[in-house]
C-alpha cells in the first residue's frame, strides 16, 4: 500500500514539474519577443556618422527623434494622420554654385564629377553613397573626412584627407584655414568665408590685407636689392678692416658697420650705436657720457635638438662702463629688423644697466 502511495505521489510531482517548466519557457519567449519588438529598427542604409568632433548620430536617428518629439507634444485628441515630424535643425541653405563644393580647392574637379553623377565616394574608397547630398551636410560619413571639406564635422579625424578650408573655394584656391575654425564664431578668412553657417558678421578686409601684403612684398624686394650691395662690399671688408670678424650671413653686417654710426635722440639722452665698435649714452642736460658696450658677439639660442645655434638677429655688446648699482659692467643687446634704410629705432634700459636697442 505504501509503495502504491509513493508511486502515485512521484507521478503527480513529475507532472507538476513538466507543466511548470513548460510555462516558464513560454513566459521567457514572451519576454524576449516583447523586448525585441520594443527595440527601434534603425535604417542601416547610411552608416553611423560623426557630428562635429565627438557626437555619433545617424540620419535616421535624427528623423526618429524629431518625430518622437512632435508626437509627444501633440494633443491626444488629434488624429494620428495630423501628426507631422518637427523640422530638423540644419545648416543654412548653401548659396554655392552647383558645380563647386564649399571649402575644396585642388579637388574641385573631382567633386564636380561626382556631383554630376549624383553620387559620392570617399577618397579612400571605403564607402560610397547613391547621393551627393552627403557632402557638406555637417555629418562625417567618410573615415578620411572627404565628404566634409566645408564644415568642421571631420576636423578631428587623425586620418583626414582634408585638413584645411579654402577661403576662396569658388576659385579653387587659398588662403587656407584649419577645418576646426569653420563656423566657430571667429573670422579667419579675410571676407569671413569660413563663417558661412554661423551668426558672426565678418567685415570684408581682403583689400586691406592685400594692400598690406603688397607693401610688405615691395619692402622685401627693396631690401633684397640693398642686401646684394652689402654682400658685394662684405667680401672686401672680411679681408681688411673686419678681418676674422663674424659679420653674419654673407658678412652683410660688416657693410652695415662700415656705413657708420647711428644716433637716436629721445629728449633726455642721445644714444649712438657703432656696430662691432661701441655703444654710448650721453646725458643731454649734464653732458655726461657713458659707454654702454663695445665689441660684439652674436647671441645663441637653444634648439629642439638640444644644440645651441648662433642667432644673427641679436648682437651682444658688453664690457661697458662699470655700473655700481648692478655691480657689473653695462651691456647692450641689439635686436635687428629688416629694412632697406638703416635706423636706430629705440634704446631701453630693460634691467639695471642692461639695455635693449632696436636697429634696422
C-alpha positions in Angstrom: 0.0 0.0 0.0 2.8 2.4 0.9 4.6 1.6 -2.4 1.4 2.5 -4.4 1.0 5.7 -2.5 4.6 6.8 -3.1 4.4 5.9 -6.8 1.3 8.0 -7.2 3.0 11.0 -5.5 6.0 10.7 -7.7 3.9 10.7 -10.9 2.0 13.8 -9.7 5.2 15.6 -8.8 6.7 14.8 -12.3 3.5 16.2 -14.0 3.8 19.4 -11.9 7.5 19.8 -12.9 6.7 19.3 -16.5 3.8 21.8 -16.5 5.9 24.4 -14.6 8.9 24.1 -16.9 6.7 24.4 -20.0 5.1 27.6 -18.6 8.5 29.1 -17.7 9.8 28.5 -21.3 6.6 30.1 -22.8 6.9 33.1 -20.5 10.6 33.5 -21.3 9.8 33.6 -25.1 7.0 36.1 -24.5 9.5 38.4 -22.7 12.1 38.0 -25.4 9.7 38.8 -28.2 8.4 41.8 -26.2 11.9 43.2 -25.8 12.7 42.7 -29.5 9.5 44.5 -30.5 10.4 47.4 -28.3 13.8 48.0 -29.9 13.6 50.6 -32.7 14.7 49.4 -36.1 17.4 51.7 -37.4 17.8 52.3 -41.1 21.1 50.8 -42.0 21.3 52.3 -45.4 23.6 55.1 -44.0 26.4 54.2 -41.6 26.8 55.9 -38.3 28.0 59.4 -38.8 30.1 61.9 -36.7 28.6 65.2 -35.9 31.3 67.7 -35.1 34.2 66.0 -33.4 32.6 63.5 -31.0 28.8 63.1 -31.5 27.8 60.0 -33.2 24.3 60.1 -34.8 22.7 58.7 -38.0 20.4 60.5 -40.3 17.6 58.0 -39.3 18.2 58.8 -35.6 17.8 62.4 -36.3 14.5 61.9 -38.1 13.2 59.4 -35.5 14.0 61.8 -32.6 12.2 64.6 -34.4 9.1 62.5 -34.9 9.1 61.3 -31.3 9.3 64.9 -30.1 6.5 66.1 -32.3 4.3 63.2 -31.2 4.9 63.7 -27.5 3.9 67.4 -27.8 0.8 66.8 -29.9 -2.6 66.7 -28.1 -4.0 63.2 -27.6 -7.3 64.2 -29.3 -5.8 64.9 -32.7 -5.9 62.1 -35.3 -2.7 60.3 -36.0 -2.7 61.4 -39.6 -2.3 65.0 -38.4 1.0 64.3 -36.5 4.0 65.5 -38.6 7.6 65.5 -37.9 9.2 68.6 -36.4 11.7 70.3 -38.7 15.3 69.1 -38.1 17.9 71.7 -37.3 20.3 72.1 -40.2 22.9 74.5 -41.5 21.7 77.5 -43.5 20.9 76.8 -47.2 24.1 76.9 -49.2 24.4 79.5 -51.9 27.4 77.8 -53.5 27.4 77.2 -57.3 26.1 73.8 -58.2 29.4 72.9 -59.9 31.6 73.8 -57.0 32.0 72.4 -53.5 32.4 74.7 -50.5 35.8 74.6 -48.8 37.5 72.5 -51.5 40.5 73.7 -53.6 42.5 71.3 -55.7 39.8 68.6 -55.6 37.1 70.8 -57.2 37.1 68.9 -60.4 36.8 65.6 -58.7 33.8 66.8 -56.6 32.2 68.3 -59.7 32.4 65.0 -61.5 30.8 63.1 -58.6 28.1 65.8 -58.3 27.3 65.5 -61.9 26.9 61.7 -61.5 24.6 62.2 -58.5 26.7 60.1 -56.2 29.7 60.3 -53.8 32.6 58.0 -53.0 35.0 58.6 -50.2 38.5 59.5 -51.4 39.9 56.4 -49.6 37.2 54.3 -51.5 36.0 52.9 -48.1 32.4 53.9 -48.7 30.1 55.1 -51.5 26.7 56.8 -51.5 23.9 57.0 -54.0 23.6 60.7 -53.5 25.9 63.7 -53.5 23.8 65.3 -50.6 26.1 63.7 -48.0 28.8 66.3 -48.9 28.9 69.3 -46.5 25.8 68.2 -44.6 27.8 68.7 -41.3 27.9 64.9 -40.7 31.2 63.0 -41.1 30.4 59.9 -43.1 33.9 59.1 -44.5 36.7 57.9 -42.4 39.1 60.2 -44.3 36.7 63.2 -43.9 36.5 63.8 -47.7 32.7 64.3 -47.5 33.1 67.5 -45.3 35.5 69.9 -47.0 33.4 72.9 -45.9 32.4 72.1 -42.3 34.2 71.2 -39.1 32.5 67.8 -38.8 35.6 65.9 -39.7 38.2 68.2 -38.3 39.2 65.9 -35.5 39.9 62.8 -37.6 43.6 61.8 -37.5 43.5 60.3 -41.0 41.6 63.1 -42.6 42.4 63.7 -46.3 41.4 67.4 -46.0 42.7 69.4 -43.0 42.2 72.9 -44.4 39.3 75.1 -45.6 40.0 77.1 -48.8 38.7 80.6 -48.2 38.5 81.2 -52.0 36.9 77.9 -52.7 34.9 79.5 -55.6 38.2 79.9 -57.4 39.6 76.6 -56.1 42.4 78.4 -54.2 43.5 79.6 -50.8 44.4 81.2 -48.5 43.6 78.3 -46.2 42.5 77.9 -42.6 42.1 74.8 -40.4 38.8 73.0 -40.7 38.3 73.3 -37.0 37.9 77.1 -37.4 34.9 76.8 -39.7 31.8 78.3 -38.2 33.5 78.8 -34.8 32.3 82.4 -34.5 35.7 83.9 -35.4 36.6 85.5 -38.7 39.6 83.7 -40.0 39.2 84.3 -43.8 39.6 87.9 -44.8 36.0 88.1 -46.0 34.6 85.7 -43.4 34.0 82.8 -45.8 34.7 80.4 -43.0 31.7 81.7 -41.0 29.1 80.9 -43.7 27.0 78.9 -41.3 27.3 81.0 -38.1 25.7 84.2 -37.0 29.0 86.1 -37.0 29.1 89.1 -39.2 32.6 89.4 -40.7 33.8 92.6 -42.4 35.5 92.2 -45.8 39.2 93.0 -45.1 40.6 91.4 -48.2 41.5 94.6 -50.0 43.2 96.0 -46.8 45.2 92.8 -46.2 46.1 92.6 -49.9 47.5 96.1 -49.8 49.5 95.4 -46.7 50.9 92.2 -48.3 51.8 94.1 -51.4 53.6 96.8 -49.3 55.5 94.1 -47.4 56.5 92.4 -50.6 57.7 95.7 -52.1 59.8 96.4 -49.0 61.2 92.9 -49.1 62.2 93.4 -52.8 63.8 96.7 -52.0 65.6 95.2 -49.0 66.8 92.3 -51.1 68.5 94.8 -53.6 70.2 96.6 -50.7 71.4 93.3 -49.2 73.0 92.4 -52.5 75.0 95.6 -52.3 76.1 94.7 -48.8 77.2 91.2 -49.8 79.5 92.5 -52.6 81.1 95.0 -50.2 81.5 92.5 -47.4 83.8 90.3 -49.4 86.4 93.1 -49.3 85.8 94.0 -45.6 86.2 90.5 -44.4 89.8 90.5 -45.6 90.7 94.0 -44.5 89.0 96.2 -41.8 86.9 93.4 -40.2 89.3 90.5 -40.6 88.3 87.4 -38.6 85.1 89.1 -37.5 81.8 87.2 -37.9 79.7 89.6 -39.9 76.6 87.3 -40.1 75.3 85.6 -43.2 77.4 86.6 -46.2 79.1 89.2 -43.9 76.3 91.8 -44.5 76.5 93.3 -41.0 80.1 94.3 -41.8 78.9 96.5 -44.6 76.3 98.0 -42.3 79.0 98.8 -39.8 81.1 100.5 -42.4 78.3 102.8 -43.3 78.9 104.5 -39.9 77.3 105.0 -36.5 73.5 105.5 -36.0 72.2 108.0 -33.5 68.9 108.4 -31.6 67.8 111.4 -29.5 65.0 110.7 -27.0 64.8 114.1 -25.4 66.9 113.3 -22.2 69.7 111.2 -23.8 71.5 110.8 -27.0 72.4 107.2 -28.0 75.0 106.2 -30.6 75.5 102.7 -31.9 78.6 101.8 -33.9 78.4 98.1 -34.8 81.3 96.0 -33.6 82.9 99.1 -32.0 80.9 100.9 -29.2 77.5 102.0 -27.9 77.4 105.3 -25.9 74.8 107.2 -24.0 75.1 111.0 -23.4 73.1 113.0 -20.9 71.8 116.0 -22.8 71.5 118.1 -19.6 74.8 117.4 -17.9 76.7 116.3 -20.9 78.0 113.2 -19.1 78.7 110.3 -21.3 78.7 106.5 -20.6 79.9 103.6 -22.7 77.1 101.0 -22.7 79.0 98.3 -24.6 81.8 97.5 -27.0 82.9 94.8 -29.4 80.1 92.4 -30.2 79.3 88.7 -30.1 76.2 87.1 -31.6 73.7 85.6 -29.2 72.9 81.9 -29.2 69.5 80.1 -28.9 68.7 76.6 -27.8 67.1 74.5 -30.5 64.8 71.5 -30.0 67.6 69.0 -30.6 69.4 70.5 -27.6 72.1 72.3 -29.6 73.0 76.0 -29.3 73.0 77.9 -32.6 74.1 81.4 -33.4 71.2 83.9 -33.5 72.1 86.5 -36.1 69.2 88.7 -35.1 70.8 89.7 -31.8 74.2 91.2 -31.2 75.5 91.4 -27.6 77.9 94.4 -27.0 79.2 94.2 -23.4 82.1 95.3 -21.3 80.8 98.9 -21.0 81.5 101.2 -18.1 81.1 99.8 -14.6 77.7 100.1 -13.1 77.8 100.4 -9.3 74.1 99.6 -8.6 74.3 96.4 -10.6 77.9 95.6 -9.5 78.8 94.7 -13.2 79.7 96.3 -16.5 77.0 97.8 -18.7 75.9 95.8 -21.7 73.6 96.2 -24.7 71.6 93.7 -26.7 70.9 94.9 -30.3 67.9 93.4 -31.9 67.9 93.7 -35.7 64.9 94.2 -38.0 64.9 94.0 -41.8 64.7 97.3 -43.6 66.2 98.9 -46.7 67.0 102.1 -44.7 69.3 101.7 -41.6 68.0 103.4 -38.5 68.2 103.2 -34.7 64.6 102.8 -33.6 64.8 102.7 -29.8 67.0 102.1 -26.7 65.6 101.0 -23.4 67.1 100.0 -20.1 65.3 96.7 -19.6 67.2 95.9 -16.4 69.6 97.9 -14.2 72.5 98.9 -16.6 71.3 96.3 -19.2 69.9 97.8 -22.4 68.0 96.6 -25.4 68.3 98.5 -28.7 66.1 98.0 -31.8 68.0 98.7 -35.0 67.1 98.4 -38.7 
